[in-house]
């Protein structure tokens, strides 16, 4: 073939709206405007002209594509019919959807929708991503554009700021209040799944941390509170990374020889909340994780969070060089951090509360407005774990928890508080797993 013919052939391909072969699968993230409220759902459809088949938000669809015009109908699990019609380019779809009226089964409602094509994985082997953040989020939000798309098995090496928005060079890069790195879009994660985040590496990347000489109100008696009016002053700590210890930079006489061992942890780890929930402040917590401030989230731990949005949308930040149980000083040893993590997706798993697994323990984090409610949440979450993975009855759970559970106060510093229920794996190894 002559060079001129090759060029003409390539130009003809470029003029075709879709270079994808018919029958190939396209994955899309659909945003539907429900009276000003964006709803996010995943669409999997065949590419190419002609008949369409696929899945929309877990429900089957049928339709047709003719050039840049497509239409398809989705049948919900309840029998409801949803119709979509739009125009498609290579990487985007825009159009209108015809939904059942939510208040009147005899009427229909029109909604605008758009979609972006999700990237395809290059190869099947897990990849290690280097991600350098350029901006940060002060909300756990489903509406923020993903900073990176990753796949189950992939790992990410990145950095975080401290809770005040300061980076490893001492420069303010974001608004104070636990600014987060992310979100990371995890391909294949869908509502009803669980995202498993393994903390592979946590490393300090500067030589100081900031805290307070403070006590949270929940930790003080009235007598102590009356004497604590002068507390709340900033304290800077030196981080001796070579020796693995921290000490006050300007110690008072009683602490002039104080030295405490470093134990880096992540205070913030979350996925985006589900539809109907407003974006959540990075100072708050919930079933999705959040500003958990649990010192069990350290190198080697795996954190399990329930997915409520397509792609999960993972956020992380608020690193601490060290924190005692409860973060009773309001601020722990706040610092920036180098982080490496990997992700996996556990399909169709129900979690009532965040879970943490270490080499030695299973832990469930209960978070609520009071310690009583947090204790109930942690206990209920541990019962759920034992029933799901070990097939125990409620009576058997009660006997195991009564004999072997450990409770710690995870967080006292936020608007909500946290209690962690822990069980040693050495005890659990004497049991037979439910699938065994």
C-alpha positions as CSV (number, residue, x, y, z in Angstrom):
1,X,0.0,0.0,0.0
2,X,1.4,3.4,-0.9
3,X,2.0,6.1,1.7
4,X,-0.8,8.2,0.3
5,X,-3.3,5.4,0.7
6,X,-2.1,4.7,4.2
7,X,-2.7,8.3,5.1
8,X,-6.1,8.4,3.6
9,X,-7.0,5.2,5.4
10,X,-5.9,6.6,8.8
11,X,-7.9,9.8,8.1
12,X,-11.0,7.8,7.3
13,X,-10.7,6.0,10.6
14,X,-10.3,9.3,12.5
15,X,-13.6,10.5,11.0
16,X,-15.6,7.6,12.3
17,X,-17.3,8.5,15.6
18,X,-16.3,5.3,17.3
19,X,-13.2,3.4,16.7
20,X,-14.2,0.7,19.1
21,X,-15.1,-2.7,17.6
22,X,-18.7,-3.7,17.7
23,X,-19.4,-6.0,20.6
24,X,-16.7,-4.5,22.8
25,X,-17.7,-3.4,26.3
26,X,-17.8,0.2,27.2
27,X,-18.0,1.3,30.9
28,X,-19.4,4.7,31.7
29,X,-20.1,6.8,34.8
30,X,-23.6,8.3,34.4
31,X,-24.7,11.5,36.2
32,X,-28.5,12.0,36.3
33,X,-29.9,15.3,37.4
34,X,-32.8,14.5,39.8
35,X,-34.2,18.0,40.4
36,X,-30.8,19.4,41.1
37,X,-29.5,16.4,42.9
38,X,-26.8,14.4,41.0
39,X,-27.1,10.7,41.1
40,X,-24.1,8.6,40.0
41,X,-24.5,5.1,38.5
42,X,-22.4,2.8,36.3
43,X,-23.4,1.9,32.8
44,X,-21.9,-1.1,31.0
45,X,-22.9,-1.4,27.3
46,X,-21.7,-2.8,24.1
47,X,-20.0,-0.5,21.7
48,X,-20.7,-0.2,17.9
49,X,-23.8,0.3,15.9
50,X,-26.9,-1.8,16.2
51,X,-28.5,-3.6,19.1
52,X,-27.3,-2.6,22.6
53,X,-27.2,-4.8,25.6
54,X,-25.7,-4.3,29.0
55,X,-26.3,-3.4,32.6
56,X,-27.2,0.0,34.2
57,X,-26.7,0.2,38.0
58,X,-27.0,-3.6,38.2
59,X,-30.2,-3.8,36.1
60,X,-30.4,-5.2,32.6
61,X,-30.9,-3.0,29.6
62,X,-31.8,-3.3,25.9
63,X,-31.5,-0.6,23.2
64,X,-30.1,0.5,19.9
65,X,-27.3,2.7,18.6
66,X,-27.2,4.4,15.2
67,X,-24.1,6.5,14.6
68,X,-24.0,9.0,17.4
69,X,-27.6,8.4,18.5
70,X,-28.4,5.8,21.1
71,X,-31.4,4.9,23.2
72,X,-31.9,2.1,25.7
73,X,-34.5,0.9,28.3
74,X,-33.6,-0.3,31.8
75,X,-35.9,-2.6,33.7
76,X,-35.4,-2.2,37.5
77,X,-35.6,-5.1,39.9
78,X,-39.0,-3.8,41.0
79,X,-40.2,-3.9,37.4
80,X,-40.0,-0.1,36.9
81,X,-39.0,1.1,33.4
82,X,-36.4,3.8,32.8
83,X,-35.8,5.1,29.3
84,X,-32.6,6.9,28.1
85,X,-32.0,8.7,24.8
86,X,-28.9,10.7,23.9
87,X,-26.0,11.5,21.7
88,X,-22.6,9.8,22.1
89,X,-19.1,10.9,21.2
90,X,-16.1,8.8,21.8
91,X,-15.9,9.6,25.5
92,X,-19.2,11.3,26.4
93,X,-22.9,10.9,26.3
94,X,-25.5,13.5,26.9
95,X,-29.3,13.2,26.7
96,X,-32.5,12.9,28.6
97,X,-33.9,10.1,30.8
98,X,-37.6,9.3,31.3
99,X,-38.2,8.0,34.9
100,X,-41.2,6.9,36.8
101,X,-42.6,9.7,38.9
102,X,-41.5,9.0,42.5
103,X,-44.9,10.1,43.9
104,X,-47.3,9.0,41.2
105,X,-47.0,5.7,39.4
106,X,-49.2,7.0,36.6
107,X,-46.9,9.8,35.7
108,X,-43.4,10.1,34.3
109,X,-40.6,12.6,35.0
110,X,-37.9,13.8,32.6
111,X,-34.3,14.2,33.8
112,X,-31.1,15.3,32.0
113,X,-28.2,13.0,32.1
114,X,-24.6,12.9,31.0
115,X,-21.9,10.2,31.1
116,X,-18.1,9.9,30.8
117,X,-16.3,6.9,29.5
118,X,-14.3,5.1,32.2
119,X,-10.7,4.2,31.3
120,X,-9.7,0.7,30.4
121,X,-6.9,-1.1,32.2
122,X,-3.7,-1.6,30.2
123,X,-2.8,-5.2,31.0
124,X,-4.0,-7.4,33.8
125,X,-1.1,-7.1,36.2
126,X,-1.5,-4.9,39.3
127,X,0.2,-1.5,38.8
128,X,2.0,0.8,41.2
129,X,1.0,4.4,40.7
130,X,3.0,7.5,41.7
131,X,0.6,10.3,42.5
132,X,1.6,13.8,43.4
133,X,-1.4,15.8,44.7
134,X,-1.8,19.4,43.5
135,X,-5.0,20.2,45.4
136,X,-6.9,18.8,48.4
137,X,-10.4,18.3,49.7
138,X,-12.0,19.5,52.9
139,X,-15.1,17.4,52.3
140,X,-15.7,13.7,51.8
141,X,-17.8,14.3,48.6
142,X,-19.2,12.2,45.8
143,X,-19.2,15.2,43.6
144,X,-15.4,15.9,43.5
145,X,-13.7,14.7,40.3
146,X,-11.4,11.7,40.9
147,X,-7.7,12.5,41.0
148,X,-6.7,9.0,39.7
149,X,-8.4,5.9,38.5
150,X,-7.0,2.6,39.9
151,X,-8.0,-1.1,39.8
152,X,-8.3,-3.8,42.5
153,X,-4.8,-5.0,43.3
154,X,-3.2,-1.7,42.4
155,X,-1.1,0.3,44.8
156,X,-0.6,4.0,45.1
157,X,2.4,6.0,46.5
158,X,1.4,9.5,47.5
159,X,1.6,12.2,50.2
160,X,-0.7,13.9,52.6
161,X,-0.7,17.3,54.4
162,X,-1.0,17.8,58.1
163,X,-4.4,18.7,59.6
164,X,-3.6,22.4,59.2
165,X,-2.9,22.1,55.5
166,X,0.9,22.2,55.7
167,X,3.1,20.0,53.5
168,X,6.5,18.4,54.1
169,X,8.3,21.6,53.3
170,X,6.4,23.7,55.8
171,X,4.3,25.4,53.2
172,X,0.5,25.9,53.5
173,X,-1.2,24.1,50.6
174,X,-4.8,23.8,51.7
175,X,-7.4,25.1,54.2
176,X,-7.0,23.8,57.8
177,X,-9.4,21.1,59.0
178,X,-7.9,17.8,57.9
179,X,-7.5,18.4,54.1
180,X,-7.5,15.1,52.2
181,X,-5.7,13.6,49.3
182,X,-8.1,12.2,46.7
183,X,-10.5,10.9,45.8
184,X,-9.3,7.8,44.0
185,X,-11.8,6.1,41.8
186,X,-11.6,2.3,42.2
187,X,-12.8,0.5,39.1
188,X,-15.3,-2.2,39.8
189,X,-16.4,-0.9,43.2
190,X,-20.1,-0.4,43.4
191,X,-22.7,0.3,46.1
192,X,-23.1,-2.8,48.3
193,X,-19.5,-3.8,48.0
194,X,-16.7,-3.3,50.5
195,X,-13.4,-1.6,49.7
196,X,-10.4,-3.1,51.4
197,X,-7.5,-0.6,51.8
198,X,-4.2,-2.1,52.9
199,X,-1.8,0.4,54.5
200,X,1.5,-0.8,53.0
201,X,3.8,2.0,54.1
202,X,3.6,5.1,56.3
203,X,6.7,7.3,56.5
204,X,7.3,10.6,58.1
205,X,8.6,13.2,55.6
206,X,9.5,16.1,57.9
207,X,11.1,16.6,61.2
208,X,8.4,18.2,63.3
209,X,4.7,17.8,64.4
210,X,2.3,20.2,66.0
211,X,-0.1,19.5,68.9
212,X,-1.7,21.3,71.9
213,X,-1.3,21.2,75.7
214,X,-5.1,20.5,75.8
215,X,-7.6,18.1,77.2
216,X,-10.9,17.5,75.4
217,X,-14.0,18.4,77.4
218,X,-15.2,14.7,77.5
219,X,-12.0,13.7,79.3
220,X,-12.2,16.3,82.1
221,X,-14.0,16.3,85.4
222,X,-15.6,19.7,86.4
223,X,-12.7,20.1,88.9
224,X,-10.1,19.6,86.2
225,X,-12.0,21.8,83.8
226,X,-12.0,24.6,86.3
227,X,-8.2,24.5,86.5
228,X,-7.7,24.1,82.7
229,X,-8.5,27.6,81.5
230,X,-4.9,28.2,80.4
231,X,-4.7,25.1,78.4
232,X,-4.8,25.0,74.6
233,X,-1.4,26.4,73.8
234,X,0.4,25.0,70.7
235,X,3.2,22.5,71.3
236,X,5.8,21.8,68.6
237,X,7.4,18.3,68.7
238,X,10.7,17.3,67.2
239,X,10.5,14.1,65.2
240,X,13.8,12.2,65.3
241,X,13.2,9.9,62.4
242,X,16.6,8.2,62.7
243,X,16.0,7.2,66.4
244,X,12.3,6.8,66.0
245,X,11.2,9.1,68.8
246,X,9.5,12.4,69.4
247,X,10.1,15.0,72.1
248,X,8.8,18.6,72.8
249,X,10.9,21.1,70.9
250,X,10.9,23.6,73.8
251,X,10.1,21.4,76.9
252,X,9.0,22.6,80.2
253,X,11.1,21.5,83.2
254,X,9.0,18.4,84.0
255,X,9.3,17.1,80.4
256,X,12.9,18.1,79.7
257,X,13.9,14.4,79.3
258,X,10.6,13.2,77.8
259,X,11.0,10.9,74.7
260,X,8.1,9.0,73.1
261,X,8.3,6.3,70.4
262,X,6.9,7.3,67.0
263,X,4.0,5.3,65.6
264,X,2.7,6.8,62.4
265,X,-1.0,6.5,61.6
266,X,-3.7,7.9,59.4
267,X,-6.4,9.9,61.1
268,X,-8.5,10.3,58.0
269,X,-9.7,7.5,55.7
270,X,-13.0,7.5,54.0
271,X,-15.1,6.7,50.9
272,X,-17.8,9.0,49.6
273,X,-21.2,8.9,51.2
274,X,-24.2,7.7,49.3
275,X,-27.0,9.4,47.4
276,X,-29.1,11.6,49.6
277,X,-26.2,12.5,51.9
278,X,-24.7,15.9,51.6
279,X,-20.8,16.1,51.3
280,X,-19.4,15.5,54.8
281,X,-16.8,17.7,56.5
282,X,-13.4,16.1,56.8
283,X,-13.7,16.6,60.6
284,X,-16.7,14.2,60.8
285,X,-17.2,10.4,60.8
286,X,-19.8,7.9,59.7
287,X,-20.3,4.4,58.4
288,X,-18.2,5.5,55.4
289,X,-15.1,6.1,57.7
290,X,-14.0,9.7,57.9
291,X,-11.9,11.5,60.5
292,X,-11.7,8.3,62.6
293,X,-8.5,9.2,64.4
294,X,-8.0,5.5,65.4
295,X,-4.4,4.7,66.1
296,X,-4.9,1.2,64.9
297,X,-4.9,2.5,61.3
298,X,-1.2,2.1,60.8
299,X,1.3,0.4,58.6
300,X,0.3,-3.2,57.9
301,X,-3.4,-2.7,58.8
302,X,-6.2,-3.3,56.3
303,X,-9.3,-1.1,56.6
304,X,-12.7,-2.2,55.3
305,X,-15.2,0.4,54.3
306,X,-18.7,0.0,52.8
307,X,-19.0,1.4,49.2
308,X,-21.9,3.7,48.5
309,X,-20.9,5.3,45.2
310,X,-19.6,3.9,41.9
311,X,-15.8,3.7,42.2
312,X,-16.0,4.1,46.0
313,X,-14.1,7.5,45.8
314,X,-11.3,7.0,48.4
315,X,-9.9,9.9,50.5
316,X,-7.0,9.9,53.0
317,X,-5.2,12.4,55.1
318,X,-4.7,13.8,58.6
319,X,-1.5,11.8,59.4
320,X,-0.2,11.6,62.9
321,X,3.3,10.8,64.0
322,X,1.8,9.5,67.3
323,X,-1.5,9.5,69.1
324,X,-2.7,8.1,72.4
325,X,-6.1,6.5,72.6
326,X,-8.8,9.0,72.2
327,X,-6.7,11.9,70.9
328,X,-7.4,13.6,74.2
329,X,-5.2,16.6,73.4
330,X,-7.6,17.6,70.6
331,X,-4.7,17.5,68.2
332,X,-2.4,14.5,68.0
333,X,1.2,14.9,66.8
334,X,0.0,16.4,63.5
335,X,2.3,16.1,60.6
336,X,2.6,15.3,56.8
337,X,3.2,11.8,55.6
338,X,4.4,9.6,52.7
339,X,1.7,6.9,52.2
340,X,1.6,3.8,50.1
341,X,-1.7,1.8,50.0
342,X,-3.3,-0.9,47.9
343,X,-7.0,-1.6,47.3
344,X,-9.2,-4.6,46.7
345,X,-13.0,-5.0,46.2
346,X,-15.1,-7.5,48.2
347,X,-18.4,-7.9,46.3
348,X,-21.8,-7.8,47.9
349,X,-20.7,-7.5,51.6
350,X,-22.7,-5.8,54.2
351,X,-20.8,-3.7,56.8
352,X,-22.6,-1.8,59.6
353,X,-19.3,-0.1,60.7
354,X,-15.7,0.4,59.6
355,X,-13.5,-2.6,60.2
356,X,-9.7,-2.8,60.7
357,X,-7.6,-5.9,60.5
358,X,-4.0,-6.2,61.7
359,X,-1.7,-9.1,61.8
360,X,-2.8,-9.8,65.3
361,X,-6.4,-8.6,65.7
362,X,-9.8,-8.0,64.2
363,X,-11.2,-4.5,65.1
364,X,-14.5,-2.8,64.6
365,X,-14.9,0.9,65.0
366,X,-18.1,2.2,66.4
367,X,-18.7,5.9,65.9
368,X,-21.6,8.0,67.3
369,X,-22.5,11.1,69.2
370,X,-21.9,9.4,72.6
371,X,-19.6,6.8,74.0
372,X,-22.7,4.6,74.9
373,X,-23.9,4.6,71.3
374,X,-20.3,4.1,69.9
375,X,-20.0,1.1,72.2
376,X,-23.2,-0.4,70.9
377,X,-22.1,0.2,67.3
378,X,-18.7,-1.4,67.8
379,X,-20.3,-4.5,69.5
380,X,-22.9,-4.9,66.9
381,X,-20.3,-4.6,64.2
382,X,-18.1,-7.3,65.8
383,X,-21.2,-9.6,66.1
384,X,-21.9,-9.0,62.4
385,X,-18.3,-9.9,61.5
386,X,-18.3,-13.1,63.6
387,X,-21.7,-14.2,62.1
388,X,-20.6,-13.5,58.5
389,X,-17.1,-15.1,58.6
390,X,-17.5,-17.7,61.4
391,X,-21.2,-18.6,61.2
392,X,-21.7,-18.0,65.0
393,X,-25.1,-17.6,66.6
394,X,-25.9,-14.6,68.7
395,X,-25.4,-16.7,71.8
396,X,-22.0,-17.9,70.6
397,X,-21.0,-14.3,69.8
398,X,-22.0,-13.2,73.2
399,X,-19.9,-16.0,74.8
400,X,-16.8,-15.1,72.7
401,X,-17.1,-11.4,73.2
402,X,-17.8,-11.7,76.9
403,X,-14.6,-13.8,77.3
404,X,-12.2,-12.2,74.8
405,X,-13.1,-8.8,73.5
406,X,-11.0,-5.7,74.3
407,X,-12.5,-2.2,74.0
408,X,-10.5,1.0,73.6
409,X,-11.5,4.6,73.2
410,X,-10.5,5.5,69.7
411,X,-11.5,9.1,69.4
412,X,-12.8,11.8,71.7
413,X,-11.8,14.9,69.8
414,X,-14.4,15.3,67.1
415,X,-18.1,16.0,67.0
416,X,-18.6,12.2,67.2
417,X,-16.6,9.8,69.4
418,X,-15.2,6.3,68.6
419,X,-14.9,3.0,70.4
420,X,-13.0,0.1,68.9
421,X,-13.9,-3.5,69.7
422,X,-10.9,-5.8,69.3
423,X,-10.6,-9.6,69.2
424,X,-7.2,-11.4,69.1
425,X,-6.7,-13.7,66.1
426,X,-5.1,-16.3,68.4
427,X,-8.6,-16.9,69.9
428,X,-10.3,-16.8,66.5
429,X,-7.9,-19.4,65.1
430,X,-9.5,-22.0,67.4
431,X,-12.8,-21.5,65.5
432,X,-13.8,-22.9,62.1
433,X,-14.6,-20.2,59.5
434,X,-18.2,-20.2,58.2
435,X,-17.0,-21.2,54.7
436,X,-14.8,-24.0,56.0
